[in-house]
């Protein structure tokens, strides 16, 4: 198991089961990477505060160092989360 955890933050109207995530999962599993792709709330009407809260919840679940990877609006959500410190 990896010494860190990767949290993928999907983009607007996406889910953990679309875009490039299904193709990525087998590669991460084969490399024994600890990762999570949470389903963020809001569907077509997301609210930044809800996404930031979801990112925080995922971060709190581990004691490992975290790598945040955002796609599209997920990148903006990560930046907002980091800005709040």
Backbone atoms as SQL, in Angstrom:
CREATE TABLE atoms (id INTEGER PRIMARY KEY, chain TEXT, resi INTEGER, resn TEXT, atom TEXT, x REAL, y REAL, z REAL);
INSERT INTO atoms VALUES
  (1, 'A', 1, 'UNK', 'N', 0.851, -1.188, 0.000),
  (2, 'A', 1, 'UNK', 'CA', 0.000, 0.000, 0.000),
  (3, 'A', 1, 'UNK', 'C', 0.890, 1.242, 0.000),
  (4, 'A', 2, 'UNK', 'N', 0.442, 2.258, -0.667),
  (5, 'A', 2, 'UNK', 'CA', 1.236, 3.475, -0.812),
  (6, 'A', 2, 'UNK', 'C', 1.313, 4.252, 0.505),
  (7, 'A', 3, 'UNK', 'N', 2.375, 5.029, 0.673),
  (8, 'A', 3, 'UNK', 'CA', 2.543, 5.816, 1.898),
  (9, 'A', 3, 'UNK', 'C', 1.702, 7.097, 1.898),
  (10, 'A', 4, 'UNK', 'N', 0.955, 7.327, 0.854),
  (11, 'A', 4, 'UNK', 'CA', 0.119, 8.513, 0.733),
  (12, 'A', 4, 'UNK', 'C', -1.240, 8.101, 0.189),
  (13, 'A', 5, 'UNK', 'N', -2.185, 9.023, 0.226),
  (14, 'A', 5, 'UNK', 'CA', -3.518, 8.786, -0.330),
  (15, 'A', 5, 'UNK', 'C', -3.824, 9.864, -1.358),
  (16, 'A', 6, 'UNK', 'N', -4.309, 9.441, -2.505),
  (17, 'A', 6, 'UNK', 'CA', -4.681, 10.361, -3.571),
  (18, 'A', 6, 'UNK', 'C', -6.195, 10.559, -3.524),
  (19, 'A', 7, 'UNK', 'N', -6.609, 11.804, -3.487),
  (20, 'A', 7, 'UNK', 'CA', -8.037, 12.133, -3.532),
  (21, 'A', 7, 'UNK', 'C', -8.293, 12.829, -4.865),
  (22, 'A', 8, 'UNK', 'N', -9.086, 12.180, -5.703),
  (23, 'A', 8, 'UNK', 'CA', -9.464, 12.749, -6.987),
  (24, 'A', 8, 'UNK', 'C', -10.768, 13.526, -6.800),
  (25, 'A', 9, 'UNK', 'N', -10.794, 14.744, -7.307),
  (26, 'A', 9, 'UNK', 'CA', -11.989, 15.590, -7.204),
  (27, 'A', 9, 'UNK', 'C', -12.497, 15.833, -8.622),
  (28, 'A', 10, 'UNK', 'N', -13.631, 15.205, -8.934),
  (29, 'A', 10, 'UNK', 'CA', -14.163, 15.283, -10.297),
  (30, 'A', 10, 'UNK', 'C', -14.699, 16.663, -10.626),
  (31, 'A', 11, 'UNK', 'N', -15.017, 16.848, -11.884),
  (32, 'A', 11, 'UNK', 'CA', -15.504, 18.131, -12.367),
  (33, 'A', 11, 'UNK', 'C', -17.025, 18.229, -12.389),
  (34, 'A', 12, 'UNK', 'N', -17.471, 19.323, -12.928),
  (35, 'A', 12, 'UNK', 'CA', -18.895, 19.650, -13.036),
  (36, 'A', 12, 'UNK', 'C', -19.653, 18.576, -13.806),
  (37, 'A', 13, 'UNK', 'N', -20.754, 18.141, -13.280),
  (38, 'A', 13, 'UNK', 'CA', -21.665, 17.111, -13.808),
  (39, 'A', 13, 'UNK', 'C', -20.999, 15.741, -13.975),
  (40, 'A', 14, 'UNK', 'N', -19.816, 15.570, -13.455),
  (41, 'A', 14, 'UNK', 'CA', -19.133, 14.282, -13.564),
  (42, 'A', 14, 'UNK', 'C', -19.457, 13.409, -12.350),
  (43, 'A', 15, 'UNK', 'N', -19.002, 12.180, -12.418),
  (44, 'A', 15, 'UNK', 'CA', -19.137, 11.232, -11.316),
  (45, 'A', 15, 'UNK', 'C', -17.866, 10.391, -11.269),
  (46, 'A', 16, 'UNK', 'N', -17.669, 9.624, -10.217),
  (47, 'A', 16, 'UNK', 'CA', -16.523, 8.718, -10.164),
  (48, 'A', 16, 'UNK', 'C', -16.588, 7.613, -11.222),
  (49, 'A', 17, 'UNK', 'N', -17.724, 7.459, -11.866),
  (50, 'A', 17, 'UNK', 'CA', -17.903, 6.392, -12.848),
  (51, 'A', 17, 'UNK', 'C', -17.901, 6.883, -14.290),
  (52, 'A', 18, 'UNK', 'N', -17.470, 8.118, -14.536),
  (53, 'A', 18, 'UNK', 'CA', -17.428, 8.619, -15.910),
  (54, 'A', 18, 'UNK', 'C', -16.068, 9.241, -16.201),
  (55, 'A', 19, 'UNK', 'N', -15.948, 9.815, -17.359),
  (56, 'A', 19, 'UNK', 'CA', -14.712, 10.430, -17.828),
  (57, 'A', 19, 'UNK', 'C', -13.582, 9.400, -17.819),
  (58, 'A', 20, 'UNK', 'N', -12.438, 9.758, -17.303),
  (59, 'A', 20, 'UNK', 'CA', -11.276, 8.882, -17.325),
  (60, 'A', 20, 'UNK', 'C', -11.106, 8.055, -16.065),
  (61, 'A', 21, 'UNK', 'N', -11.994, 8.210, -15.107),
  (62, 'A', 21, 'UNK', 'CA', -11.839, 7.477, -13.838),
  (63, 'A', 21, 'UNK', 'C', -11.952, 5.952, -13.984),
  (64, 'A', 22, 'UNK', 'N', -12.901, 5.427, -14.757),
  (65, 'A', 22, 'UNK', 'CA', -12.950, 3.965, -14.906),
  (66, 'A', 22, 'UNK', 'C', -11.673, 3.372, -15.501),
  (67, 'A', 23, 'UNK', 'N', -11.032, 4.084, -16.407),
  (68, 'A', 23, 'UNK', 'CA', -9.779, 3.601, -16.992),
  (69, 'A', 23, 'UNK', 'C', -8.615, 3.726, -16.014),
  (70, 'A', 24, 'UNK', 'N', -8.694, 4.701, -15.144),
  (71, 'A', 24, 'UNK', 'CA', -7.618, 4.960, -14.194),
  (72, 'A', 24, 'UNK', 'C', -7.595, 3.959, -13.039),
  (73, 'A', 25, 'UNK', 'N', -8.763, 3.526, -12.605),
  (74, 'A', 25, 'UNK', 'CA', -8.865, 2.635, -11.439),
  (75, 'A', 25, 'UNK', 'C', -7.981, 1.391, -11.534),
  (76, 'A', 26, 'UNK', 'N', -8.043, 0.617, -12.632),
  (77, 'A', 26, 'UNK', 'CA', -7.202, -0.588, -12.695),
  (78, 'A', 26, 'UNK', 'C', -5.709, -0.283, -12.584),
  (79, 'A', 27, 'UNK', 'N', -5.275, 0.823, -13.172),
  (80, 'A', 27, 'UNK', 'CA', -3.863, 1.190, -13.094),
  (81, 'A', 27, 'UNK', 'C', -3.459, 1.529, -11.659),
  (82, 'A', 28, 'UNK', 'N', -4.314, 2.276, -10.965),
  (83, 'A', 28, 'UNK', 'CA', -4.032, 2.616, -9.567),
  (84, 'A', 28, 'UNK', 'C', -4.045, 1.372, -8.690),
  (85, 'A', 29, 'UNK', 'N', -5.006, 0.496, -8.925),
  (86, 'A', 29, 'UNK', 'CA', -5.083, -0.744, -8.151),
  (87, 'A', 29, 'UNK', 'C', -3.844, -1.611, -8.377),
  (88, 'A', 30, 'UNK', 'N', -3.410, -1.742, -9.627),
  (89, 'A', 30, 'UNK', 'CA', -2.228, -2.545, -9.937),
  (90, 'A', 30, 'UNK', 'C', -0.961, -1.972, -9.311),
  (91, 'A', 31, 'UNK', 'N', -0.923, -0.659, -9.167),
  (92, 'A', 31, 'UNK', 'CA', 0.235, 0.007, -8.562),
  (93, 'A', 31, 'UNK', 'C', 0.107, 0.092, -7.033),
  (94, 'A', 32, 'UNK', 'N', -0.975, -0.453, -6.489),
  (95, 'A', 32, 'UNK', 'CA', -1.236, -0.445, -5.040),
  (96, 'A', 32, 'UNK', 'C', -1.269, 0.980, -4.472),
  (97, 'A', 33, 'UNK', 'N', -1.860, 1.878, -5.234),
  (98, 'A', 33, 'UNK', 'CA', -2.025, 3.261, -4.797),
  (99, 'A', 33, 'UNK', 'C', -3.295, 3.365, -3.972),
  (100, 'A', 34, 'UNK', 'N', -3.188, 3.993, -2.819),
  (101, 'A', 34, 'UNK', 'CA', -4.350, 4.259, -1.971),
  (102, 'A', 34, 'UNK', 'C', -5.032, 5.512, -2.525),
  (103, 'A', 35, 'UNK', 'N', -6.272, 5.369, -2.962),
  (104, 'A', 35, 'UNK', 'CA', -6.966, 6.499, -3.581),
  (105, 'A', 35, 'UNK', 'C', -8.458, 6.430, -3.282),
  (106, 'A', 36, 'UNK', 'N', -9.106, 7.559, -3.520),
  (107, 'A', 36, 'UNK', 'CA', -10.556, 7.641, -3.415),
  (108, 'A', 36, 'UNK', 'C', -11.034, 8.649, -4.461),
  (109, 'A', 37, 'UNK', 'N', -12.201, 8.353, -5.022),
  (110, 'A', 37, 'UNK', 'CA', -12.849, 9.268, -5.965),
  (111, 'A', 37, 'UNK', 'C', -14.257, 9.498, -5.419),
  (112, 'A', 38, 'UNK', 'N', -14.421, 10.458, -4.530),
  (113, 'A', 38, 'UNK', 'CA', -15.739, 10.643, -3.909),
  (114, 'A', 38, 'UNK', 'C', -16.758, 11.241, -4.873),
  (115, 'A', 39, 'UNK', 'N', -17.996, 10.866, -4.670),
  (116, 'A', 39, 'UNK', 'CA', -19.100, 11.479, -5.408),
  (117, 'A', 39, 'UNK', 'C', -19.422, 12.790, -4.719),
  (118, 'A', 40, 'UNK', 'N', -19.244, 13.880, -5.411),
  (119, 'A', 40, 'UNK', 'CA', -19.512, 15.181, -4.825),
  (120, 'A', 40, 'UNK', 'C', -20.970, 15.567, -5.041),
  (121, 'A', 41, 'UNK', 'N', -21.544, 16.284, -4.083),
  (122, 'A', 41, 'UNK', 'CA', -22.975, 16.600, -4.141),
  (123, 'A', 41, 'UNK', 'C', -23.302, 17.718, -5.135),
  (124, 'A', 42, 'UNK', 'N', -24.538, 17.769, -5.534),
  (125, 'A', 42, 'UNK', 'CA', -25.050, 18.894, -6.288),
  (126, 'A', 42, 'UNK', 'C', -25.371, 18.635, -7.740),
  (127, 'A', 43, 'UNK', 'N', -24.873, 17.546, -8.299),
  (128, 'A', 43, 'UNK', 'CA', -25.131, 17.229, -9.709),
  (129, 'A', 43, 'UNK', 'C', -24.926, 18.456, -10.596),
  (130, 'A', 44, 'UNK', 'N', -25.980, 18.928, -11.246),
  (131, 'A', 44, 'UNK', 'CA', -25.856, 20.074, -12.147),
  (132, 'A', 44, 'UNK', 'C', -25.961, 21.413, -11.424),
  (133, 'A', 45, 'UNK', 'N', -26.147, 21.385, -10.107),
  (134, 'A', 45, 'UNK', 'CA', -26.249, 22.614, -9.319),
  (135, 'A', 45, 'UNK', 'C', -25.346, 22.528, -8.092),
  (136, 'A', 46, 'UNK', 'N', -24.025, 22.397, -8.316),
  (137, 'A', 46, 'UNK', 'CA', -23.114, 22.253, -7.182),
  (138, 'A', 46, 'UNK', 'C', -22.926, 23.571, -6.430),
  (139, 'A', 47, 'UNK', 'N', -22.624, 23.441, -5.162),
  (140, 'A', 47, 'UNK', 'CA', -22.314, 24.594, -4.321),
  (141, 'A', 47, 'UNK', 'C', -20.918, 24.391, -3.752),
  (142, 'A', 48, 'UNK', 'N', -20.097, 25.414, -3.865),
  (143, 'A', 48, 'UNK', 'CA', -18.697, 25.304, -3.439),
  (144, 'A', 48, 'UNK', 'C', -18.578, 24.831, -1.998),
  (145, 'A', 49, 'UNK', 'N', -19.411, 25.339, -1.125),
  (146, 'A', 49, 'UNK', 'CA', -19.306, 24.966, 0.289),
  (147, 'A', 49, 'UNK', 'C', -19.527, 23.458, 0.482),
  (148, 'A', 50, 'UNK', 'N', -20.407, 22.872, -0.284),
  (149, 'A', 50, 'UNK', 'CA', -20.658, 21.428, -0.180),
  (150, 'A', 50, 'UNK', 'C', -19.470, 20.623, -0.696),
  (151, 'A', 51, 'UNK', 'N', -18.868, 21.067, -1.776),
  (152, 'A', 51, 'UNK', 'CA', -17.709, 20.360, -2.314),
  (153, 'A', 51, 'UNK', 'C', -16.524, 20.494, -1.361),
  (154, 'A', 52, 'UNK', 'N', -16.331, 21.673, -0.822),
  (155, 'A', 52, 'UNK', 'CA', -15.236, 21.888, 0.136),
  (156, 'A', 52, 'UNK', 'C', -15.427, 20.993, 1.357),
  (157, 'A', 53, 'UNK', 'N', -16.638, 20.896, 1.831),
  (158, 'A', 53, 'UNK', 'CA', -16.940, 20.024, 2.976),
  (159, 'A', 53, 'UNK', 'C', -16.644, 18.566, 2.635),
  (160, 'A', 54, 'UNK', 'N', -16.997, 18.129, 1.446),
  (161, 'A', 54, 'UNK', 'CA', -16.740, 16.751, 1.017),
  (162, 'A', 54, 'UNK', 'C', -15.245, 16.463, 0.928),
  (163, 'A', 55, 'UNK', 'N', -14.483, 17.406, 0.411),
  (164, 'A', 55, 'UNK', 'CA', -13.025, 17.251, 0.355),
  (165, 'A', 55, 'UNK', 'C', -12.469, 17.132, 1.766),
  (166, 'A', 56, 'UNK', 'N', -12.933, 17.978, 2.654),
  (167, 'A', 56, 'UNK', 'CA', -12.472, 17.951, 4.044),
  (168, 'A', 56, 'UNK', 'C', -12.776, 16.601, 4.705),
  (169, 'A', 57, 'UNK', 'N', -13.956, 16.079, 4.485),
  (170, 'A', 57, 'UNK', 'CA', -14.337, 14.781, 5.052),
  (171, 'A', 57, 'UNK', 'C', -13.378, 13.693, 4.570),
  (172, 'A', 58, 'UNK', 'N', -13.060, 13.679, 3.291),
  (173, 'A', 58, 'UNK', 'CA', -12.133, 12.672, 2.762),
  (174, 'A', 58, 'UNK', 'C', -10.740, 12.827, 3.359),
  (175, 'A', 59, 'UNK', 'N', -10.290, 14.052, 3.513),
  (176, 'A', 59, 'UNK', 'CA', -8.965, 14.290, 4.094),
  (177, 'A', 59, 'UNK', 'C', -8.916, 13.820, 5.542),
  (178, 'A', 60, 'UNK', 'N', -10.001, 14.033, 6.269),
  (179, 'A', 60, 'UNK', 'CA', -10.042, 13.636, 7.681),
  (180, 'A', 60, 'UNK', 'C', -10.054, 12.126, 7.876),
  (181, 'A', 61, 'UNK', 'N', -10.347, 11.366, 6.837),
  (182, 'A', 61, 'UNK', 'CA', -10.430, 9.907, 6.944),
  (183, 'A', 61, 'UNK', 'C', -9.067, 9.224, 6.994),
  (184, 'A', 62, 'UNK', 'N', -7.992, 9.947, 6.761),
  (185, 'A', 62, 'UNK', 'CA', -6.674, 9.311, 6.707),
  (186, 'A', 62, 'UNK', 'C', -5.641, 10.094, 7.505),
  (187, 'A', 63, 'UNK', 'N', -4.644, 9.398, 7.952),
  (188, 'A', 63, 'UNK', 'CA', -3.501, 10.009, 8.640),
  (189, 'A', 63, 'UNK', 'C', -2.304, 10.122, 7.692),
  (190, 'A', 64, 'UNK', 'N', -2.454, 9.591, 6.479),
  (191, 'A', 64, 'UNK', 'CA', -1.375, 9.619, 5.499),
  (192, 'A', 64, 'UNK', 'C', -1.256, 11.001, 4.865),
  (193, 'A', 65, 'UNK', 'N', -0.093, 11.295, 4.287),
  (194, 'A', 65, 'UNK', 'CA', 0.000, 12.495, 3.455),
  (195, 'A', 65, 'UNK', 'C', -1.001, 12.389, 2.300),
  (196, 'A', 66, 'UNK', 'N', -1.500, 13.524, 1.877),
  (197, 'A', 66, 'UNK', 'CA', -2.558, 13.584, 0.865),
  (198, 'A', 66, 'UNK', 'C', -2.021, 14.188, -0.425),
  (199, 'A', 67, 'UNK', 'N', -2.458, 13.629, -1.540),
  (200, 'A', 67, 'UNK', 'CA', -2.236, 14.212, -2.863),
  (201, 'A', 67, 'UNK', 'C', -3.625, 14.512, -3.414),
  (202, 'A', 68, 'UNK', 'N', -3.883, 15.774, -3.733),
  (203, 'A', 68, 'UNK', 'CA', -5.170, 16.177, -4.291),
  (204, 'A', 68, 'UNK', 'C', -5.029, 16.345, -5.798),
  (205, 'A', 69, 'UNK', 'N', -5.932, 15.703, -6.544),
  (206, 'A', 69, 'UNK', 'CA', -5.922, 15.789, -8.008),
  (207, 'A', 69, 'UNK', 'C', -7.306, 16.236, -8.452),
  (208, 'A', 70, 'UNK', 'N', -7.360, 17.397, -9.080),
  (209, 'A', 70, 'UNK', 'CA', -8.638, 17.922, -9.530),
  (210, 'A', 70, 'UNK', 'C', -8.775, 17.891, -11.037),
  (211, 'A', 71, 'UNK', 'N', -10.008, 17.759, -11.477),
  (212, 'A', 71, 'UNK', 'CA', -10.324, 17.841, -12.898),
  (213, 'A', 71, 'UNK', 'C', -11.392, 18.905, -13.074),
  (214, 'A', 72, 'UNK', 'N', -11.149, 19.858, -13.946),
  (215, 'A', 72, 'UNK', 'CA', -12.129, 20.880, -14.269),
  (216, 'A', 72, 'UNK', 'C', -12.542, 21.631, -13.002),
  (217, 'A', 73, 'UNK', 'N', -13.826, 21.677, -12.701),
  (218, 'A', 73, 'UNK', 'CA', -14.303, 22.400, -11.524),
  (219, 'A', 73, 'UNK', 'C', -13.742, 21.812, -10.221),
  (220, 'A', 74, 'UNK', 'N', -13.345, 20.552, -10.255),
  (221, 'A', 74, 'UNK', 'CA', -12.727, 19.946, -9.082),
  (222, 'A', 74, 'UNK', 'C', -11.431, 20.643, -8.688),
  (223, 'A', 75, 'UNK', 'N', -10.701, 21.133, -9.680),
  (224, 'A', 75, 'UNK', 'CA', -9.474, 21.883, -9.399),
  (225, 'A', 75, 'UNK', 'C', -9.794, 23.160, -8.639),
  (226, 'A', 76, 'UNK', 'N', -10.825, 23.838, -9.056),
  (227, 'A', 76, 'UNK', 'CA', -11.250, 25.068, -8.367),
  (228, 'A', 76, 'UNK', 'C', -11.688, 24.758, -6.942),
  (229, 'A', 77, 'UNK', 'N', -12.397, 23.667, -6.743),
  (230, 'A', 77, 'UNK', 'CA', -12.837, 23.279, -5.401),
  (231, 'A', 77, 'UNK', 'C', -11.635, 23.000, -4.500),
  (232, 'A', 78, 'UNK', 'N', -10.616, 22.338, -5.041),
  (233, 'A', 78, 'UNK', 'CA', -9.404, 22.086, -4.266),
  (234, 'A', 78, 'UNK', 'C', -8.734, 23.398, -3.874),
  (235, 'A', 79, 'UNK', 'N', -8.623, 24.316, -4.811),
  (236, 'A', 79, 'UNK', 'CA', -8.008, 25.611, -4.505),
  (237, 'A', 79, 'UNK', 'C', -8.785, 26.365, -3.426),
  (238, 'A', 80, 'UNK', 'N', -10.104, 26.334, -3.504),
  (239, 'A', 80, 'UNK', 'CA', -10.919, 26.976, -2.476),
  (240, 'A', 80, 'UNK', 'C', -10.708, 26.308, -1.117),
  (241, 'A', 81, 'UNK', 'N', -10.612, 24.978, -1.109),
  (242, 'A', 81, 'UNK', 'CA', -10.365, 24.257, 0.128),
  (243, 'A', 81, 'UNK', 'C', -9.014, 24.660, 0.725),
  (244, 'A', 82, 'UNK', 'N', -7.989, 24.666, -0.091),
  (245, 'A', 82, 'UNK', 'CA', -6.643, 25.008, 0.390),
  (246, 'A', 82, 'UNK', 'C', -6.561, 26.463, 0.853),
  (247, 'A', 83, 'UNK', 'N', -7.294, 27.330, 0.195),
  (248, 'A', 83, 'UNK', 'CA', -7.287, 28.748, 0.565),
  (249, 'A', 83, 'UNK', 'C', -7.851, 28.965, 1.962),
  (250, 'A', 84, 'UNK', 'N', -8.805, 28.141, 2.354),
  (251, 'A', 84, 'UNK', 'CA', -9.429, 28.291, 3.673),
  (252, 'A', 84, 'UNK', 'C', -8.552, 27.785, 4.796),
  (253, 'A', 85, 'UNK', 'N', -7.500, 27.016, 4.416),
  (254, 'A', 85, 'UNK', 'CA', -6.484, 26.543, 5.357),
  (255, 'A', 85, 'UNK', 'C', -7.040, 25.715, 6.422);
